[in-house]
Amino acid sequence: MTYYDYYDTTTKVKIMALDFGHTCPDIDSNIGDFNEALIDEIKWIIEDSRRHTHEEMVEHKVYDTYAGEIYKQLEHYFEGVRSTNEDMRKQADWQINELEDQLEATKDELEELRESMVKLEELV
């Protein structure tokens, strides 16, 4: 099993951390792409809104249409972040299961050592 260890100099404790690559580049890329797409959507809204008066926009619910269109155009940018989050959860679950297995094996080994110790004490 792999995991990252580091030593916390404040608490003097060795700490394990999730063995999962740096997620910031993936998330930052999604945010950057989202930002570019958002600018394009805002430009589209500004251009399109020039064709209508405020009253027309309210009467025909153009604002709601804009909001719906923006959501449809930009929603997929969040899928990358969701995917990264899902991958992290899977890795964390796997590592937790591995550690639980190691803990059980260590408990079994400890019990065997205790039994051996009792047998040795009986021989003395």
Summary of the structure (lengths in Angstrom):
residues: 124
radius of gyration: 28.6
end to end distance: 40.2
largest distance: 100.1
contacts: 265
relative contact order: 0.11
helix: 74%
strand: 8%
